[in-house]
Amino acid sequence: DIWFYDGPDFRIVQLIFPSTSGVWPWDAEADEWFRKRQPLLDTPPS
């Protein structure tokens, strides 16, 4: 909860993993299912 951090401005770390084929979520060959499972937190939802 944000109250724990005394507001919405706090640091986070996001771990992102490639697929078993070595494809990252931002790669052109990444399918939609894989991208939706690892949304990038620095990008507003579309």
PyMOL CGO cylinders between C-alpha atoms (Angstrom):
from pymol import cmd
from pymol.cgo import CYLINDER

trace = [
    CYLINDER, 0.00, 0.00, 0.00, 1.13, 3.53, -0.77, 0.3, 1, 1, 1, 1, 1, 1,
    CYLINDER, 1.13, 3.53, -0.77, 0.50, 4.67, 2.81, 0.3, 1, 1, 1, 1, 1, 1,
    CYLINDER, 0.50, 4.67, 2.81, 3.39, 2.42, 3.89, 0.3, 1, 1, 1, 1, 1, 1,
    CYLINDER, 3.39, 2.42, 3.89, 5.78, 4.43, 1.69, 0.3, 1, 1, 1, 1, 1, 1,
    CYLINDER, 5.78, 4.43, 1.69, 4.35, 7.78, 2.80, 0.3, 1, 1, 1, 1, 1, 1,
    CYLINDER, 4.35, 7.78, 2.80, 3.02, 8.68, -0.66, 0.3, 1, 1, 1, 1, 1, 1,
    CYLINDER, 3.02, 8.68, -0.66, 3.21, 7.61, -4.30, 0.3, 1, 1, 1, 1, 1, 1,
    CYLINDER, 3.21, 7.61, -4.30, 6.86, 8.64, -4.85, 0.3, 1, 1, 1, 1, 1, 1,
    CYLINDER, 6.86, 8.64, -4.85, 9.04, 5.64, -3.99, 0.3, 1, 1, 1, 1, 1, 1,
    CYLINDER, 9.04, 5.64, -3.99, 11.66, 3.47, -5.71, 0.3, 1, 1, 1, 1, 1, 1,
    CYLINDER, 11.66, 3.47, -5.71, 10.94, 0.04, -7.14, 0.3, 1, 1, 1, 1, 1, 1,
    CYLINDER, 10.94, 0.04, -7.14, 12.85, -2.64, -9.00, 0.3, 1, 1, 1, 1, 1, 1,
    CYLINDER, 12.85, -2.64, -9.00, 11.20, -4.58, -11.80, 0.3, 1, 1, 1, 1, 1, 1,
    CYLINDER, 11.20, -4.58, -11.80, 12.57, -7.96, -12.83, 0.3, 1, 1, 1, 1, 1, 1,
    CYLINDER, 12.57, -7.96, -12.83, 11.94, -8.90, -16.44, 0.3, 1, 1, 1, 1, 1, 1,
    CYLINDER, 11.94, -8.90, -16.44, 12.68, -12.33, -17.84, 0.3, 1, 1, 1, 1, 1, 1,
    CYLINDER, 12.68, -12.33, -17.84, 13.12, -13.50, -21.42, 0.3, 1, 1, 1, 1, 1, 1,
    CYLINDER, 13.12, -13.50, -21.42, 11.14, -16.43, -22.77, 0.3, 1, 1, 1, 1, 1, 1,
    CYLINDER, 11.14, -16.43, -22.77, 12.76, -19.85, -22.93, 0.3, 1, 1, 1, 1, 1, 1,
    CYLINDER, 12.76, -19.85, -22.93, 13.68, -18.91, -26.52, 0.3, 1, 1, 1, 1, 1, 1,
    CYLINDER, 13.68, -18.91, -26.52, 15.53, -15.78, -25.37, 0.3, 1, 1, 1, 1, 1, 1,
    CYLINDER, 15.53, -15.78, -25.37, 12.82, -13.34, -26.50, 0.3, 1, 1, 1, 1, 1, 1,
    CYLINDER, 12.82, -13.34, -26.50, 12.27, -10.24, -24.34, 0.3, 1, 1, 1, 1, 1, 1,
    CYLINDER, 12.27, -10.24, -24.34, 8.80, -8.64, -23.97, 0.3, 1, 1, 1, 1, 1, 1,
    CYLINDER, 8.80, -8.64, -23.97, 9.85, -5.61, -26.04, 0.3, 1, 1, 1, 1, 1, 1,
    CYLINDER, 9.85, -5.61, -26.04, 11.24, -7.69, -28.92, 0.3, 1, 1, 1, 1, 1, 1,
    CYLINDER, 11.24, -7.69, -28.92, 9.26, -7.59, -32.17, 0.3, 1, 1, 1, 1, 1, 1,
    CYLINDER, 9.26, -7.59, -32.17, 8.90, -11.39, -32.14, 0.3, 1, 1, 1, 1, 1, 1,
    CYLINDER, 8.90, -11.39, -32.14, 7.35, -11.45, -28.63, 0.3, 1, 1, 1, 1, 1, 1,
    CYLINDER, 7.35, -11.45, -28.63, 3.72, -12.48, -28.85, 0.3, 1, 1, 1, 1, 1, 1,
    CYLINDER, 3.72, -12.48, -28.85, 0.88, -10.57, -27.18, 0.3, 1, 1, 1, 1, 1, 1,
    CYLINDER, 0.88, -10.57, -27.18, 0.37, -13.23, -24.46, 0.3, 1, 1, 1, 1, 1, 1,
    CYLINDER, 0.37, -13.23, -24.46, 4.01, -12.90, -23.36, 0.3, 1, 1, 1, 1, 1, 1,
    CYLINDER, 4.01, -12.90, -23.36, 3.94, -9.08, -23.40, 0.3, 1, 1, 1, 1, 1, 1,
    CYLINDER, 3.94, -9.08, -23.40, 0.81, -8.92, -21.26, 0.3, 1, 1, 1, 1, 1, 1,
    CYLINDER, 0.81, -8.92, -21.26, 2.37, -11.22, -18.64, 0.3, 1, 1, 1, 1, 1, 1,
    CYLINDER, 2.37, -11.22, -18.64, 5.29, -8.82, -18.09, 0.3, 1, 1, 1, 1, 1, 1,
    CYLINDER, 5.29, -8.82, -18.09, 4.05, -5.23, -18.49, 0.3, 1, 1, 1, 1, 1, 1,
    CYLINDER, 4.05, -5.23, -18.49, 6.77, -2.61, -18.25, 0.3, 1, 1, 1, 1, 1, 1,
    CYLINDER, 6.77, -2.61, -18.25, 5.99, -0.46, -15.23, 0.3, 1, 1, 1, 1, 1, 1,
    CYLINDER, 5.99, -0.46, -15.23, 7.55, 2.70, -16.66, 0.3, 1, 1, 1, 1, 1, 1,
    CYLINDER, 7.55, 2.70, -16.66, 4.98, 2.76, -19.48, 0.3, 1, 1, 1, 1, 1, 1,
    CYLINDER, 4.98, 2.76, -19.48, 1.38, 3.89, -18.88, 0.3, 1, 1, 1, 1, 1, 1,
    CYLINDER, 1.38, 3.89, -18.88, -1.18, 1.19, -19.69, 0.3, 1, 1, 1, 1, 1, 1,
    CYLINDER, -1.18, 1.19, -19.69, -2.65, 1.39, -23.19, 0.3, 1, 1, 1, 1, 1, 1,
]
cmd.load_cgo(trace, "trace")
